[in-house]
Amino acid sequence: MWIYEKKLQYPVKIKNPNPKYASIIISQAGGPDGELAASLRYLSQRYSMPYREISGMLTDIGTEELAHLEMIGSMIYQLTRNLSEAEIKEAGYDAYFTDHTTGVYPQAASGVPFTASYIGVKGDVLADLNEDLAADAAIIQEQPLSKKCPKPL
């Protein structure tokens, strides 16, 4: 099916832990528009896709999203390693830390755990592809306006 290379697609090397950043980035792992939801969305939709080429594309995208999840997980771990109790409390990371310490638990920044209700799988080509577009549009909307609208050539 695929080969796992046992290395990150892009190396993550964060020198300075920062639990405030980790508490924001956690949504990109387990939030409604995060990488876990994206990977499960694409990998689940592929089964009922009547077009082999699109099914293959959904498989490719789903596995790519898993690579993104791996990078986000590495970021979260590196942002929270070797923290003192004072740093944890000061950053407001103590509630998460109480339950998960430095484990990477898929949740939204609000603290809501990942749920399968974040993904849409209908078994209908148009509904599923619209779900994919809507989910990816949500991610694009998170970008600053300057990144969404590049200057004309």
C-alpha positions in Angstrom: 0.0 0.0 0.0 2.6 2.5 1.1 6.0 2.6 2.7 6.7 4.5 5.9 10.1 6.1 5.8 10.5 6.6 9.6 11.4 10.2 9.3 9.5 13.4 9.2 8.6 14.8 5.8 10.1 18.1 6.9 12.4 18.1 10.0 11.1 19.9 13.1 13.7 21.3 15.4 12.3 23.7 17.9 15.0 25.0 20.3 12.9 26.9 22.8 9.8 25.2 24.4 6.7 27.4 24.5 3.6 25.9 26.0 1.5 28.9 24.8 2.2 28.0 21.2 1.6 24.3 21.8 -1.8 25.1 23.2 -2.7 26.9 20.0 -1.0 24.4 17.6 -2.8 21.4 19.3 -5.9 22.4 17.2 -4.0 21.6 14.0 -3.6 18.1 15.3 -7.0 17.2 16.8 -9.3 20.1 16.1 -12.2 20.1 13.7 -10.0 21.3 10.8 -6.8 19.5 12.0 -4.7 16.9 10.3 -6.2 13.9 12.1 -9.7 14.9 10.8 -8.3 15.5 7.3 -6.5 12.2 7.1 -9.6 10.2 8.3 -11.9 12.2 6.0 -9.9 11.3 2.9 -9.0 7.8 3.9 -12.6 7.0 4.7 -14.1 8.6 1.6 -11.9 6.6 -0.7 -13.8 3.3 -0.2 -17.1 4.5 -1.8 -15.5 6.6 -4.5 -16.7 5.0 -7.8 -13.8 6.4 -9.8 -10.5 4.6 -9.3 -8.3 7.6 -10.1 -10.1 9.8 -7.5 -10.0 7.0 -4.9 -6.3 6.8 -5.5 -6.0 10.5 -5.1 -7.9 10.4 -1.8 -5.6 7.7 -0.5 -2.6 9.9 -1.5 -4.0 13.0 0.2 -5.0 11.0 3.3 -1.6 9.6 3.8 -0.1 13.0 3.2 -2.3 14.4 6.0 -0.9 11.7 8.3 2.6 13.0 7.5 1.3 16.5 8.5 -0.1 15.1 11.7 3.3 13.6 12.5 5.0 17.0 12.0 2.4 18.8 14.2 2.8 16.1 16.9 6.6 16.7 16.8 6.1 20.4 17.1 3.7 20.0 20.1 6.1 17.7 21.9 9.1 19.9 21.3 7.2 23.0 22.5 6.3 21.2 25.8 9.4 19.2 26.7 11.4 19.9 29.9 9.0 22.6 31.2 9.0 23.7 34.8 5.9 23.7 36.9 5.9 27.5 36.9 6.2 27.6 33.1 3.3 25.2 32.7 1.0 27.2 35.0 2.1 30.6 33.6 1.2 29.5 30.1 -2.2 28.1 31.1 -1.1 24.7 30.0 -1.7 23.1 33.4 -5.2 21.6 32.6 -3.8 19.8 29.6 -0.6 18.8 31.4 -2.6 17.3 34.3 -4.3 14.9 31.9 -1.6 14.3 29.3 1.7 15.6 30.6 3.9 15.9 27.4 1.8 13.4 25.5 0.3 14.6 22.2 -3.4 14.1 22.7 -5.6 15.1 19.7 -7.9 17.9 20.8 -8.9 21.4 19.8 -7.3 24.4 21.4 -10.5 24.8 23.4 -9.8 21.5 25.1 -12.5 19.5 23.2 -11.2 16.1 22.4 -11.1 14.9 18.8 -14.4 13.4 17.6 -15.3 11.6 14.5 -18.1 14.1 14.0 -15.4 16.4 12.6 -15.4 14.4 9.4 -18.0 14.0 6.7 -18.3 10.7 4.8 -21.5 10.3 2.9 -20.7 7.8 0.2 -21.8 10.4 -2.5 -19.1 11.7 -4.8 -20.4 15.3 -4.8 -21.2 15.4 -1.1 -17.8 14.0 -0.1 -15.8 16.2 -2.5 -17.7 19.3 -1.2 -16.9 18.2 2.3 -13.2 18.1 1.4 -13.4 21.5 -0.2 -15.1 23.0 2.8 -12.6 21.5 5.2 -9.6 22.8 3.2 -11.3 26.2 2.8 -11.5 26.4 6.6 -7.7 25.8 6.8 -7.1 28.5 4.1 -9.2 31.0 6.0 -7.0 30.5 9.1 -4.1 32.1 7.1 -3.5 35.9 7.4 -5.1 37.9 4.6 -1.7 38.8 3.1 -1.0 35.1 2.5 -4.4 34.5 0.9 -4.1 37.4 -1.5 -0.7 37.6 -3.0 0.3 40.7 -4.9 -0.4 40.6 -8.6 2.5 40.1 -10.9 
